[in-house]
Amino acid sequence: MALSQSQTKKKQVHLFYYPECEDLARNVAAQSDNITLQTIKWRNFDDGFPNIYINDAQDLRGQHVAFLASFSSTGVIFEQLSVIYLLPRLFVASFTLVLPFFPTGSFERMEDEGDVATAFTLSRMLTNIPISRGGPTSLVIYDIHALQERFYFGDHVLPLFETGIPLLKQRLHELPDADNIVVAFPDDGAWKRFHNLLDHFPMVVCAKVREGDKRIVRLKEGNPAGCHVVIVDDLVQSGGTLIECQKVLAAHGAAKVSAYVTHGVFPKRSWERFTHKDEGSEKAFAYFWITDSCLLTVKAIADRAPFQVLSLAGSIADALQT
């Protein structure tokens, strides 16, 4: 039976964005004629506090509105929250917040009394986004670090947890050695998070074990010998675990090793540990795929082997129109 026009018609979305996200926002808008970019004047008063103006705000009544955010540092969160809290109150039909990288996601545990779980703090701040005419805010996040964090959000927002794994699967299918791929996980946490999405690939699982004061990466299960092994995780910071995992896989006979993470955080330019310095240098990683969830990293690693960027633009565009 043919779908009705109301079922097949995608909604028109007005997409605002933080300046850091402009390239990604333009790529998202290029995916569909139903997504229109809108602008904001991001200024500051002399004392440093934000002086922000949403252009053509009066035209947003009854419209579907979205904001593409980047919480890349604590210094940029306040001004974006100021906009995020206002947009739903402009009598919009619906409001969607796209936050590709939830930055405090690795700080979700309290192991000692006095530990502050900042992931819960940020979740509470986002939960307090005002309800629009259409109901609670839709919150789009990619590959959040700890699965239990979805329960940190209250009923005033509707979290939509997306993943970058389909982009990786498409890229692996395009490789000349696509029939010789083995997926490796650096620890049990990565396996729990992603193995169901990659279950048609042979798998290797590594583990961190403590030897004295050191944590050593060991091969826990699987056989990487003779294969192109792709290490999969949600994010990378210093990259130490990936490097140790690569050494273990190579020692067990991997023909070559690549890596994928959804979020290339790389503080203090730690991505430099992975670059191919010159043609004659040792190339521990054949490919290192990241998405464009961390825009500052994307600009820093542009045209630097072994890095390749898999864009979330198409996935974000689909999420905005559903």
PyMOL commands that set and color helices and strands:
alter all, ss='L'
color gray80, all
select helices_A, chain A and resi 5-8+19-29+57-60+74-89+118-127+147-152+165-174+178-180+188-197+240-251+267-274+295-300+313-320
alter helices_A, ss='H'
color red, helices_A
select strands_A, chain A and resi 13-17+35-37+40-44+50-54+64-68+94-98+137-142+157-162+181-185+203-211+214-221+228-236+256-264+288-291+307-310
alter strands_A, ss='S'
color yellow, strands_A
deselect
rebuild
show_as cartoon
